[in-house]
Amino acid sequence: MTGLIYRIAADIVVAIHFGWILFLIGGAFIGRRVRWVMWLHLGALTYSVLLQLFSWICPLTYLEFWLRSRSSSGRHYSGSFIVHYMEKLIYMEIPRGLLMILTGVVIGTSAVVYYNAMRKAPAAPDRNRMGLPKDTTREMTLRQLIMAEIEKGSMTARDLSKAIRISEKEVIAHMEHVAKSLHPPKRLIIEPPVCNKCGFVFSERRRFTSPSRCPQCRHEGIAPPAFRIVPA
């Protein structure tokens, strides 16, 4: 009875071994959609290469041979013919050079599959802006993030750049969209740039950026415009 158990266990190991080989060959087609499968597949490929480079014997092979040695002659259980053919495929005599070429083909195919999957995947934010949970941040657009900040109080493009962790140029690019997307009773107030030397106020038009110099005293130190949202 004990020998029968060992033989059945050996057949199970053969099935697992065969499944492992199939996973090495085609795992990329699952891994391109499931992240944890991708990492498992990459690890399996790396381990497979190490086995071949250092001529190691697969632990599953050791385990199967050990179980076979512990089993009886098999009078009560002759094993599955499917397992028999699995063994033939697993332990097929393949020249080392050809095996390395086949391994290279599998790795190359997997690399192409993963590359195409990553290229087509939409970019996800890599950090959590404003200290919000990742799922919340992912749903919020830059426009909403800017609006959330300037509703707290008056802020310059530099202040917003630091708060939201994007460039000042990106802040300015989105600010006009913010102004157009506001609905009553809210509206965007732009506090105009002011010359730091003479106090000249650039109030002739709405400015999202600072002028290069003051037209009155020619001073180049200009306080940038600030933005805030107020009820209409």
Secondary structure, DSSP 8 states (H G I E B T S, - for coil): -HHHHHHHHHHHHHHHHHHHHHHHHHTHHHHTT-HHHHHHHHHHHHHHHHHHHTT---HHHHHHHHHHHHS---SS----HHHHHHHHHHT----HHHHHHHHHHHHHHHHHHHHHHHHHS----SS-GGG--HHHHHHS-HHHHHHHHHTTS-EEHHHHHHHHTS-HHHHHHHHHHHHHH--TTEEEEEE--EETTT--B--SS--SS--SS-TTT----EE--EEEEEE-
